Amino acid sequence: MFGDDAGDEDALVERALRQAALWEEVDDRLDDNALGLSGGQQQRLCIARCLAVDPEVILMDEPASALDPIATAKIEDLIEELADDYTVVVVTHNMQQAARISDQTAVFLTGGELVEYGDTNEIFENPESQRVEDYITGKFG
């Protein structure tokens, strides 16, 4: 690990896994194959790998897609915690999730056009664009 000794590496692994709310679930099987983890645990492991490099910005693309509601809730809780220390950008088609976990929302529609950007509550409660209202209320999309 770029010249770091094993103790530093172990501390880095533990710190990243703790930040990703995964340490208690995997601390006794760190040498096991990650494919043995649940889908939610695998997703949090991906987040831990990102956190290990101490980024300024974390980009997540559909971080809870195909996860059960309990695993989704853990990911959403983790995103909210990470937002205290990092800029977190989440790409999702799940409007309910976007409303729950974001402070600011950007709505891109067909062709990548930025249609609306602003405070999440404003966009979801009083969108300026009819196209955005139609999308977030499920009239299309």
N, C-alpha and C positions, 0 to 999 in steps of 0.2 A: 504494500500500500504506500507507494512513493516514499520508501525509506522509514516509515513509522514502524515501531516495534510492535510485537504481538499484544502487549498490554494496551497500547493506544488503540489498536485495531479492535480489541475486545470491548473497550470502553465506547468506541464509536458505534459499534454494532448495538450494544445495549442502549445507548442514548437514542439512536434512530428507531429502534424497535419500541422503546418506551414512548417516544413521541408519537408513534403510529398506533399506540394502544394495542400492541401485539406482544410485548415482552412476556407477560405472565402466561400467555397461551403457548409460547414456543421456547421458553428459556431452557427447557430440558431436552429439546430436540433440534438444536441449532445446526447439527450436521445432517439432518434428514433432508430428503428431496422436497422442494417446495410444492411439487405436484401432490403431495400428501396433505396439503392444507385445504381447508374449505375455500370456496370462491371468495368469500368476504375476507378471509385471512390472506389469501393470495393478493387481493387488491391492497390491503393494508401493508403487505410486504413490499409491493411496488412503491407505495408512498414512503415507506421507511428507506428504501434504496434512494429515493429522491432526496429525502431529508439528510442523508449521510453526507451529501456534498454541500449542505447548508446554503441552499439557493435563496435568492431574493424573491423570486417569483416561482410559483408552482402552477403548472398548467395540467388540468385534469380533463380528459375527454371521456364523457359518459362514465364517471367513476363508480356508479352503482348499477349500471345496466346488467341485467340478468342475475341480480342478487335478490335473495328473499327479503321480506320487509325488516327482519331483525338485523341482518347484515347491512342493509341499506341505512337503517337508523344509526348504526355504529359508524359508517362512513360519513354520514351527514354530521354527526356529533364531532367526529375528528376534523372535518373541514372547518367547522365553526371554531374549534380550538386553534387550529393552525392559522386561521385568519387573524388571530391576535398578534402573531409574530411574522407572518409572511403575507405577501400579496398572493391570493389564490384566485386563479381564473378557471371557471368550470364551464365546459361546453356540455349542454344537455338538451334533449328534446322533451324532457320531463318538466312540464311547466309547474306542477305542484312542488317538485323538488327545488326548482329555481326560486320559487316564491319563499320557500322555507329557509334556504341557506344563504341567500345573497343579500348584499346591501345595495349593490348597483347592478343593473341589468342592461344588457345590450341585446336587441332583437334583430337578428339577421334573417332575412327571408330569401326566397328564390334568387339564385345567382350570387349569393353572398352580400346582398345589399343591406347596409345598416339602415334599418327603418326607424328605430327609436332607441334612445339611450337615456338612462336616468335612474333615480331612486326606485328601487324594486317595488316598494309599496305604491308609489305613484303609477308606475307602469301597470301593475296588476289591478289597481283599484280605479284608475282613471287614465287609460292610455290615450295619447294624443292622436294616434293613427287608428283608423277603422280596421285596417289590415292586421294590426297588432291585436286589437280587441278580438277580432274574429279568430285569430290563431290561439290566443291564450284561453279563450272560452271554448275551444274545440270545434268551431264552425268549419275550419279546414285545417289540414295538416296531419 
